Amino acid sequence: MSESSEQQWYIVQAEVDGYCEIVTQAPSNAQKMWGPFGSQGEAIARRVGLIRAGKCQPR
């Protein structure tokens, strides 16, 4: 999977279960959202931080 330098990544938290997904398009109905991040790797690192901080549930 190649990363585009123009692609932006977001972390979106599901309303019901508290799990966080990494997506490339920000949904308009997201309860909680972090980003945009410049790379998928940065978004993954931030998601790990959110899990450690107790703001997201791990899968």
N, CA, C and O atoms as a GROMACS GRO file, in nm:
protein
  236
    1MET      N    1   0.085  -0.118   0.000
    1MET     CA    2   0.000   0.000   0.000
    1MET      C    3   0.089   0.124   0.000
    1MET      O    4   0.172   0.142   0.090
    2SER      N    5   0.074   0.207  -0.098
    2SER     CA    6   0.155   0.328  -0.104
    2SER      C    7   0.079   0.444  -0.043
    2SER      O    8  -0.043   0.454  -0.051
    3GLU      N    9   0.155   0.532   0.018
    3GLU     CA   10   0.095   0.649   0.081
    3GLU      C   11   0.115   0.770  -0.009
    3GLU      O   12   0.226   0.794  -0.057
    4SER      N   13   0.012   0.842  -0.031
    4SER     CA   14   0.021   0.965  -0.110
    4SER      C   15   0.053   1.080  -0.017
    4SER      O   16   0.002   1.088   0.095
    5SER      N   17   0.138   1.171  -0.064
    5SER     CA   18   0.175   1.284   0.021
    5SER      C   19   0.056   1.378   0.040
    5SER      O   20   0.056   1.460   0.131
    6GLU      N   21  -0.045   1.367  -0.048
    6GLU     CA   22  -0.163   1.452  -0.037
    6GLU      C   23  -0.272   1.390   0.050
    6GLU      O   24  -0.365   1.459   0.091
    7GLN      N   25  -0.261   1.262   0.078
    7GLN     CA   26  -0.364   1.191   0.154
    7GLN      C   27  -0.360   1.236   0.300
    7GLN      O   28  -0.253   1.252   0.359
    8GLN      N   29  -0.478   1.257   0.357
    8GLN     CA   30  -0.486   1.291   0.498
    8GLN      C   31  -0.558   1.180   0.571
    8GLN      O   32  -0.651   1.118   0.518
    9TRP      N   33  -0.514   1.154   0.693
    9TRP     CA   34  -0.564   1.044   0.772
    9TRP      C   35  -0.630   1.098   0.898
    9TRP      O   36  -0.585   1.197   0.955
   10TYR      N   37  -0.736   1.032   0.941
   10TYR     CA   38  -0.812   1.073   1.059
   10TYR      C   39  -0.833   0.952   1.149
   10TYR      O   40  -0.835   0.838   1.104
   11ILE      N   41  -0.849   0.979   1.278
   11ILE     CA   42  -0.890   0.877   1.374
   11ILE      C   43  -1.031   0.912   1.416
   11ILE      O   44  -1.058   1.024   1.461
   12VAL      N   45  -1.122   0.817   1.400
   12VAL     CA   46  -1.263   0.839   1.429
   12VAL      C   47  -1.306   0.738   1.534
   12VAL      O   48  -1.279   0.618   1.521
   13GLN      N   49  -1.374   0.787   1.637
   13GLN     CA   50  -1.422   0.697   1.744
   13GLN      C   51  -1.567   0.661   1.719
   13GLN      O   52  -1.650   0.747   1.693
   14ALA      N   53  -1.596   0.531   1.727
   14ALA     CA   54  -1.734   0.483   1.712
   14ALA      C   55  -1.816   0.523   1.833
   14ALA      O   56  -1.767   0.519   1.946
   15GLU      N   57  -1.939   0.560   1.810
   15GLU     CA   58  -2.025   0.607   1.919
   15GLU      C   59  -2.058   0.497   2.019
   15GLU      O   60  -2.056   0.521   2.140
   16VAL      N   61  -2.088   0.379   1.970
   16VAL     CA   62  -2.140   0.273   2.056
   16VAL      C   63  -2.033   0.204   2.139
   16VAL      O   64  -2.044   0.195   2.261
   17ASP      N   65  -1.927   0.156   2.072
   17ASP     CA   66  -1.832   0.071   2.141
   17ASP      C   67  -1.702   0.139   2.183
   17ASP      O   68  -1.624   0.080   2.258
   18GLY      N   69  -1.676   0.260   2.137
   18GLY     CA   70  -1.557   0.333   2.178
   18GLY      C   71  -1.430   0.295   2.103
   18GLY      O   72  -1.322   0.346   2.134
   19TYR      N   73  -1.441   0.206   2.003
   19TYR     CA   74  -1.324   0.169   1.923
   19TYR      C   75  -1.289   0.281   1.827
   19TYR      O   76  -1.377   0.353   1.780
   20CYS      N   77  -1.161   0.296   1.798
   20CYS     CA   78  -1.115   0.400   1.706
   20CYS      C   79  -1.068   0.338   1.576
   20CYS      O   80  -0.993   0.240   1.576
   21GLU      N   81  -1.112   0.395   1.467
   21GLU     CA   82  -1.076   0.351   1.332
   21GLU      C   83  -0.989   0.458   1.268
   21GLU      O   84  -1.005   0.576   1.296
   22ILE      N   85  -0.897   0.415   1.183
   22ILE     CA   86  -0.816   0.507   1.104
   22ILE      C   87  -0.876   0.510   0.964
   22ILE      O   88  -0.886   0.407   0.899
   23VAL      N   89  -0.915   0.629   0.919
   23VAL     CA   90  -0.982   0.645   0.790
   23VAL      C   91  -0.916   0.756   0.710
   23VAL      O   92  -0.842   0.838   0.765
   24THR      N   93  -0.944   0.759   0.581
   24THR     CA   94  -0.887   0.863   0.495
   24THR      C   95  -0.984   0.976   0.468
   24THR      O   96  -0.944   1.080   0.415
   25GLN      N   97  -1.110   0.958   0.503
   25GLN     CA   98  -1.208   1.064   0.485
   25GLN      C   99  -1.281   1.084   0.617
   25GLN      O  100  -1.330   0.988   0.678
   26ALA      N  101  -1.289   1.208   0.659
   26ALA     CA  102  -1.355   1.238   0.785
   26ALA      C  103  -1.507   1.235   0.766
   26ALA      O  104  -1.561   1.312   0.686
   27PRO      N  105  -1.577   1.147   0.839
   27PRO     CA  106  -1.723   1.146   0.829
   27PRO      C  107  -1.783   1.268   0.898
   27PRO      O  108  -1.729   1.316   0.998
   28SER      N  109  -1.892   1.316   0.846
   28SER     CA  110  -1.954   1.436   0.903
   28SER      C  111  -2.027   1.406   1.033
   28SER      O  112  -2.055   1.498   1.110
   29ASN      N  113  -2.059   1.280   1.060
   29ASN     CA  114  -2.137   1.245   1.179
   29ASN      C  115  -2.053   1.182   1.290
   29ASN      O  116  -2.108   1.117   1.379
   30ALA      N  117  -1.922   1.201   1.287
   30ALA     CA  118  -1.835   1.141   1.388
   30ALA      C  119  -1.855   1.208   1.523
   30ALA      O  120  -1.862   1.330   1.533
   31GLN      N  121  -1.864   1.125   1.627
   31GLN     CA  122  -1.879   1.178   1.762
   31GLN      C  123  -1.747   1.241   1.807
   31GLN      O  124  -1.746   1.354   1.856
   32LYS      N  125  -1.638   1.168   1.791
   32LYS     CA  126  -1.505   1.219   1.823
   32LYS      C  127  -1.413   1.189   1.707
   32LYS      O  128  -1.418   1.082   1.647
   33MET      N  129  -1.327   1.286   1.676
   33MET     CA  130  -1.236   1.270   1.565
   33MET      C  131  -1.107   1.345   1.595
   33MET      O  132  -1.108   1.453   1.652
   34TRP      N  133  -0.995   1.283   1.554
   34TRP     CA  134  -0.864   1.346   1.567
   34TRP      C  135  -0.800   1.350   1.430
   34TRP      O  136  -0.816   1.256   1.352
   35GLY      N  137  -0.728   1.455   1.400
   35GLY     CA  138  -0.660   1.466   1.272
   35GLY      C  139  -0.690   1.600   1.208
   35GLY      O  140  -0.754   1.685   1.270
   36PRO      N  141  -0.647   1.620   1.090
   36PRO     CA  142  -0.585   1.526   0.998
   36PRO      C  143  -0.437   1.505   1.028
   36PRO      O  144  -0.369   1.592   1.083
   37PHE      N  145  -0.389   1.387   0.990
   37PHE     CA  146  -0.248   1.353   1.002
   37PHE      C  147  -0.192   1.335   0.862
   37PHE      O  148  -0.264   1.296   0.770
   38GLY      N  149  -0.065   1.364   0.845
   38GLY     CA  150  -0.002   1.362   0.714
   38GLY      C  151   0.032   1.225   0.661
   38GLY      O  152   0.055   1.209   0.541
   39SER      N  153   0.034   1.124   0.749
   39SER     CA  154   0.066   0.988   0.703
   39SER      C  155  -0.011   0.886   0.786
   39SER      O  156  -0.057   0.914   0.896
   40GLN      N  157  -0.024   0.768   0.729
   40GLN     CA  158  -0.092   0.661   0.800
   40GLN      C  159  -0.012   0.622   0.925
   40GLN      O  160  -0.070   0.592   1.029
   41GLY      N  161   0.120   0.623   0.914
   41GLY     CA  162   0.205   0.588   1.028
   41GLY      C  163   0.185   0.683   1.144
   41GLY      O  164   0.182   0.640   1.260
   42GLU      N  165   0.172   0.811   1.116
   42GLU     CA  166   0.148   0.909   1.222
   42GLU      C  167   0.013   0.885   1.287
   42GLU      O  168   0.000   0.895   1.409
   43ALA      N  169  -0.089   0.854   1.206
   43ALA     CA  170  -0.222   0.827   1.260
   43ALA      C  171  -0.221   0.703   1.349
   43ALA      O  172  -0.286   0.700   1.453
   44ILE      N  173  -0.146   0.601   1.309
   44ILE     CA  174  -0.135   0.479   1.390
   44ILE      C  175  -0.068   0.510   1.524
   44ILE      O  176  -0.113   0.464   1.629
   45ALA      N  177   0.039   0.588   1.519
   45ALA     CA  178   0.109   0.624   1.643
   45ALA      C  179   0.018   0.704   1.735
   45ALA      O  180   0.018   0.682   1.856
   46ARG      N  181  -0.060   0.796   1.680
   46ARG     CA  182  -0.152   0.875   1.763
   46ARG      C  183  -0.262   0.788   1.821
   46ARG      O  184  -0.305   0.809   1.934
   47ARG      N  185  -0.310   0.689   1.744
   47ARG     CA  186  -0.414   0.599   1.793
   47ARG      C  187  -0.362   0.518   1.912
   47ARG      O  188  -0.433   0.497   2.010
   48VAL      N  189  -0.237   0.472   1.902
   48VAL     CA  190  -0.175   0.400   2.014
   48VAL      C  191  -0.173   0.489   2.138
   48VAL      O  192  -0.202   0.444   2.248
   49GLY      N  193  -0.138   0.615   2.119
   49GLY     CA  194  -0.138   0.709   2.231
   49GLY      C  195  -0.276   0.728   2.290
   49GLY      O  196  -0.291   0.738   2.412
   50LEU      N  197  -0.379   0.734   2.205
   50LEU     CA  198  -0.517   0.748   2.253
   50LEU      C  199  -0.561   0.624   2.330
   50LEU      O  200  -0.634   0.635   2.429
   51ILE      N  201  -0.517   0.507   2.286
   51ILE     CA  202  -0.549   0.383   2.359
   51ILE      C  203  -0.482   0.384   2.495
   51ILE      O  204  -0.544   0.352   2.596
   52ARG      N  205  -0.356   0.422   2.498
   52ARG     CA  206  -0.283   0.426   2.626
   52ARG      C  207  -0.342   0.530   2.721
   52ARG      O  208  -0.339   0.511   2.843
   53ALA      N  209  -0.396   0.638   2.667
   53ALA     CA  210  -0.457   0.742   2.750
   53ALA      C  211  -0.599   0.706   2.793
   53ALA      O  212  -0.660   0.779   2.871
   54GLY      N  213  -0.652   0.594   2.742
   54GLY     CA  214  -0.785   0.550   2.779
   54GLY      C  215  -0.897   0.618   2.702
   54GLY      O  216  -1.013   0.611   2.743
   55LYS      N  217  -0.864   0.685   2.591
   55LYS     CA  218  -0.965   0.755   2.513
   55LYS      C  219  -1.022   0.668   2.402
   55LYS      O  220  -1.127   0.701   2.347
   56CYS      N  221  -0.955   0.559   2.368
   56CYS     CA  222  -1.001   0.463   2.267
   56CYS      C  223  -0.985   0.322   2.320
   56CYS      O  224  -0.897   0.294   2.402
   57GLN      N  225  -1.071   0.234   2.273
   57GLN     CA  226  -1.062   0.093   2.311
   57GLN      C  227  -0.973   0.021   2.210
   57GLN      O  228  -0.983   0.046   2.090
   58PRO      N  229  -0.885  -0.070   2.256
   58PRO     CA  230  -0.805  -0.149   2.161
   58PRO      C  231  -0.890  -0.258   2.097
   58PRO      O  232  -0.987  -0.304   2.157
   59ARG      N  233  -0.854  -0.298   1.979
   59ARG     CA  234  -0.924  -0.409   1.910
   59ARG      C  235  -0.850  -0.536   1.936
   59ARG      O  236  -0.890  -0.642   1.888
   0.00000   0.00000   0.00000
